[in-house]
Structures are given as C-alpha cells and as structure tokens.
C-alpha cells in the first residue's frame, strides 16, 4: 500500500516475505533467538526491497519483470540455502529456531468466547494492527507521507519543489521492506516455528489485491485483508467436512478474485457517474 502511494507496484513482496522468513529462522537458530531473528528478517526485507528498486528504478529494468524474476529466485534460492544448512528441501524442523511470544490480555482473556478470539495471539498479530495506525499517521500527518503520496499522484510537482522523486520512492520501498520482513518473520516464527518451502503460498499477491480493494488506504487495505483472512480461516474449518479438500483450499484465492471483480465493477460504475 505504501509503495502504491509512491507510484510503485511492489509485486516482489511475495519473495521479500519468503526470504525474510528463512533469514529470520537462521538468525534465530544461530545468532541469539527469535528477537534477533525478527531484526534480521526486517533488515533482509529492506535490503531485498532496495535491491528491487535499484534494478527497476536506477537500472531502468521493467519493474514487473524484475519482481517476477525476484519472486522466482526467492522460491528456488530459499530451498537451496535451506538444503545447504539443514540438508532438507522441505522444512527447517531440524533447527531449534524458537518462536516469538504470544501475549495474554488481562481481564479480556477471562471473558468466555471473546477471550479466545482477542487474547493469547502472537505479538506480531497485535503489532500488525498497531502498524495500521502508524502507517496512517505516516502517510497523512507527516511531511514524508505527503512526499510519498505526491510521488504517486504528481511526480512532477514533487520534483518542482526540490524533492528527489527517486529518493522518495526508495524510502517507500524501504518501509515496505520493513513491513514485509515483519510479515515473513511472523510466517516462520509466529504462525509456525519453522520455515517450509514456499510457505507464503501467494499471500504476497493477496496483499496486492487487498491494496487494490482498499484503494491504497490503510483502513481500506486492512478491511480487505481481514476479508481474505476470514476466507482462509473458513478454508481451515471446512477441511473437516465432506467438501473436497482441493475446493476448500481454493477459498482464499477465490475470495481474492471475487473481491477484485466487485472492486473493479464498483470503480467503473463510479467513473461512469
């Protein structure tokens, strides 16, 4: 969402999450625990984002092809390094990489039903909701946010006041890398406690759909993300029923496609008015 506001479509977020997830596990296992792993995952996310920006913006390569190549490299590269370290092409279960803590919420955790819904989730789950407000303030209440939005809406106006368009977009990519690194760390040290081959499973692309449906706004993208999350949770619940498992596993992606179709219809209707 941040890069979209800066006039960049960061399709490489899928690969950024994947590489950060593996880097976080390695750092956690060999350098000092899950908190170190989180910091390394964030750093790797920033480096990957800036690398994509360097190739696509500074070297003038096609941004879509750059991101596709990066995502492909991420899938194969993570398997290569995983095998090089743990001699396993599937998971890093052989490593004791640890897990970021879950947080019980006093009083709320004692409430029937509601306590199970709101309490005892991984700390990064709560951080993700907090970051919605942080990003909102960043984009709409700070000079940097104004520059990022100007880079997407009117690059010439931004350049006319002496602000570097290239630098602003690099900053947006770096922020995107921070958030992508956190997402990757959650996958391998919060959602589960290991890395597995292609464990992001298209969530980076679903994030792009959430950005589009949310009209590149923090609240809108969050609501779209929650919609897709409900579809994914429903797919898990339906696996114990008689529904074909292949159909059930399609639910999050079907919801993404349907959501984008409805969004496109609404947008075209608004333009017609």
C-alpha positions as a printed Julia matrix, in Angstrom:
273×3 Matrix{Float64}:
   0.0     0.0     0.0
   2.87    2.37    0.79
   4.67    1.69   -2.48
   1.39    2.07   -4.4
   1.02    5.55   -2.93
   4.56    6.27   -4.13
   3.71    5.18   -7.66
   5.33    1.74   -7.47
   3.7    -1.68   -7.68
   5.86   -3.91   -5.49
   4.95   -7.33   -6.86
   8.13   -8.63   -5.23
   6.54   -8.57   -1.76
   5.91  -12.33   -2.06
   9.63  -13.02   -2.47
  10.56  -10.49    0.23
   8.35  -12.29    2.74
   9.75  -15.67    1.76
  13.42  -14.68    2.03
  12.81  -12.8     5.29
  11.08  -15.84    6.76
  14.1   -18.05    6.1
  16.61  -15.42    7.2
  14.69  -14.96   10.45
  14.78  -18.69   11.21
  18.52  -18.93   10.52
  19.27  -15.85   12.64
  17.07  -17.1    15.46
  18.74  -20.52   15.46
  22.36  -19.37   15.14
  22.58  -15.79   16.43
  20.53  -15.49   19.59
  16.84  -16.28   19.47
  13.61  -15.1    17.82
  14.02  -11.4    18.61
  17.34  -11.37   16.78
  15.61  -13.33   14.04
  12.94  -10.64   13.77
  15.54   -7.88   13.43
  17.42   -9.83   10.77
  14.17  -10.55    8.9
  13.38   -6.82    8.85
  16.9    -5.96    7.67
  16.73   -8.58    4.92
  13.3    -7.27    3.88
  14.71   -3.76    3.49
  17.73   -5.0     1.52
  15.52   -7.03   -0.82
  13.19   -4.07   -1.4
  16.08   -1.71   -2.14
  17.58   -4.28   -4.5
  14.32   -4.45   -6.44
  14.25   -0.65   -6.51
  17.84   -0.42   -7.73
  17.24   -2.79  -10.63
  13.87   -1.36  -11.65
  14.43    2.36  -10.97
  18.17    3.05  -11.16
  18.98    0.49  -13.87
  15.66    1.14  -15.65
  14.66   -2.52  -15.94
  10.99   -3.38  -16.36
   9.56   -3.36  -12.82
   7.09   -6.2   -13.38
   9.7    -8.49  -14.92
  12.16   -7.56  -12.17
   9.69   -8.57   -9.46
   8.71  -11.78  -11.25
  12.37  -12.74  -11.55
  12.92  -11.87   -7.89
   9.97  -13.98   -6.73
  11.16  -16.92   -8.81
  14.66  -16.55   -7.42
  13.26  -16.39   -3.88
  11.42  -19.71   -4.24
  14.46  -21.55   -5.59
  17.04  -19.69   -3.52
  15.36  -20.35   -0.17
  15.21  -24.07   -0.93
  18.88  -24.05   -1.93
  20.04  -22.34    1.25
  17.71  -24.41    3.4
  19.22  -27.59    1.98
  22.75  -26.21    2.35
  22.2   -25.59    6.07
  19.85  -28.35    7.26
  20.13  -30.89    4.42
  16.36  -30.82    3.93
  14.48  -29.38    0.96
  11.13  -29.27    2.75
  11.41  -27.66    6.19
  13.87  -26.41    8.82
  12.4   -28.59   11.58
  15.91  -29.77   12.4
  16.74  -26.27   13.67
  15.76  -25.03   17.11
  14.76  -21.57   15.91
  12.31  -20.62   18.64
   9.09  -18.64   18.49
   8.1   -15.06   19.2
   5.89  -14.91   22.31
   2.11  -14.88   22.47
   0.56  -12.12   24.58
  -2.29  -12.75   27.04
  -4.52   -9.7    27.59
  -5.51   -9.35   31.27
  -9.25   -9.41   32.04
 -10.16   -9.9    28.37
  -8.66  -13.4    28.36
 -11.11  -14.37   31.13
 -14.18  -13.46   29.06
 -15.85  -16.54   27.53
 -15.56  -16.8    23.73
 -14.29  -13.22   23.33
 -11.17  -14.02   25.34
 -10.17  -16.8    22.93
 -10.75  -14.52   19.98
  -8.8   -11.49   21.21
  -6.21  -12.82   23.65
  -3.12  -15.06   23.52
  -2.15  -14.29   19.95
   1.4   -13.89   18.72
   2.86  -10.48   19.46
   3.23   -9.73   15.74
  -0.52  -10.15   15.31
  -1.04   -7.2    17.64
   1.84   -5.3    16.05
   0.13   -5.64   12.67
  -2.97   -3.8    13.92
  -0.83   -1.17   15.62
   1.05   -0.62   12.36
  -2.21    0.32   10.62
  -2.36    3.47   12.77
   1.37    4.09   12.44
   1.16    3.94    8.65
  -1.95    6.13    8.64
  -0.14    8.81   10.65
   2.94    8.44    8.46
   1.03    8.9     5.21
  -1.41   11.64    6.2
   0.18   13.51    9.11
   3.87   13.83    8.24
   5.91   15.64    5.54
   7.36   12.28    4.45
   3.87   10.91    3.92
   2.96   13.92    1.8
   6.08   13.33   -0.32
   5.26    9.64   -0.74
   1.71   10.42   -1.87
   2.96   13.16   -4.17
   5.43   10.73   -5.74
   2.49    8.62   -6.84
  -0.06   11.3    -7.73
   2.07   14.09   -9.19
   5.79   13.29   -9.53
   6.5    16.48  -11.47
   5.09   18.63   -8.69
   7.29   16.82   -6.18
  10.4    17.39   -8.28
   9.47   21.05   -8.84
   9.87   21.8    -5.11
  13.34   20.27   -4.98
  12.44   16.85   -3.54
  14.08   13.85   -5.18
  11.47   11.52   -6.67
  13.96    8.64   -6.76
  14.94    9.09   -3.11
  11.29    9.28   -2.01
  10.45    6.05   -3.81
  13.49    4.33   -2.31
  12.25    5.37    1.14
   8.8     3.97    0.35
  10.39    0.7    -0.76
  12.45    0.55    2.43
   9.33    0.99    4.57
   7.63   -1.7     2.5
  10.64   -3.92    3.18
  10.3    -3.38    6.94
   6.67   -4.48    6.88
   7.43   -7.36    4.5
  10.21   -8.5     6.81
   7.85   -8.49    9.78
   5.33  -10.49    7.76
   7.99  -13.02    6.81
   9.13  -13.33   10.43
   5.55  -13.98   11.51
   5.23  -16.8     8.99
   8.25  -18.7    10.32
   8.43  -17.6    13.98
   4.84  -16.8    14.9
   2.41  -18.63   12.65
   4.62  -21.74   12.95
   8.14  -22.26   14.32
   9.95  -23.34   11.19
  10.46  -22.45    7.56
   8.98  -24.59    4.81
   9.27  -24.46    1.04
   7.17  -21.66   -0.48
   5.38  -21.16    2.85
   4.0   -17.75    1.87
   1.72  -19.58   -0.61
   0.66  -16.49   -2.53
  -0.02  -14.24    0.47
   2.15  -11.53   -1.06
  -0.1   -11.48   -4.11
  -3.18  -11.44   -1.88
  -1.64   -8.35   -0.24
  -1.57   -6.68   -3.65
  -5.25   -7.49   -4.05
  -6.0    -6.09   -0.59
  -4.21   -2.87   -1.56
  -6.28   -2.57   -4.73
  -9.58   -3.3    -2.98
  -8.7    -0.9    -0.19
  -7.98    1.87   -2.68
  -4.4     2.12   -1.34
  -5.54    3.43    2.04
  -4.51    1.95    5.42
  -8.04    1.31    6.7
  -9.31    0.05    3.35
  -6.4    -2.32    2.87
  -6.84   -3.6     6.44
 -10.53   -4.35    5.93
  -9.78   -6.15    2.67
  -7.04   -8.15    4.42
  -9.48   -9.18    7.15
 -11.94  -10.31    4.48
  -9.33  -12.56    2.92
  -8.3   -13.77    6.39
 -11.87  -14.86    7.09
 -11.87  -16.81    3.83
  -8.61  -18.53    4.82
  -9.9   -19.36    8.3
 -13.07  -20.75    6.73
 -10.97  -22.97    4.47
  -9.32  -24.48    7.55
 -12.66  -25.07    9.25
 -14.19  -26.75    6.23
 -11.34  -29.25    5.89
 -13.03  -31.48    8.49
 -16.24  -31.62    6.42
 -17.11  -33.65    3.35
 -16.22  -30.82    0.97
 -13.44  -31.76   -1.49
 -10.17  -30.54    0.09
  -8.97  -29.03   -3.2
 -12.1   -26.85   -3.35
 -11.71  -25.8     0.29
  -8.08  -24.8    -0.21
  -9.14  -22.56   -3.09
 -11.35  -20.39   -0.88
  -8.84  -17.62    0.0
  -7.84  -17.23   -3.64
 -11.43  -17.39   -4.87
 -12.32  -14.67   -2.37
  -9.43  -12.59   -3.72
 -10.63  -12.92   -7.32
 -14.28  -12.23   -6.43
 -13.22   -9.24   -4.34
 -11.19   -7.77   -7.19
 -14.07   -8.28   -9.62
 -16.51   -6.49   -7.32
 -13.99   -3.71   -6.75
 -13.48   -3.26  -10.49
 -17.23   -3.15  -11.12
 -17.69   -0.51   -8.41
 -14.76    1.56   -9.66
 -16.02    1.52  -13.26
 -19.51    2.46  -12.06
 -18.09    5.42  -10.13
 -16.14    6.56  -13.19
 -19.28    6.34  -15.32
 -21.06    8.71  -12.94
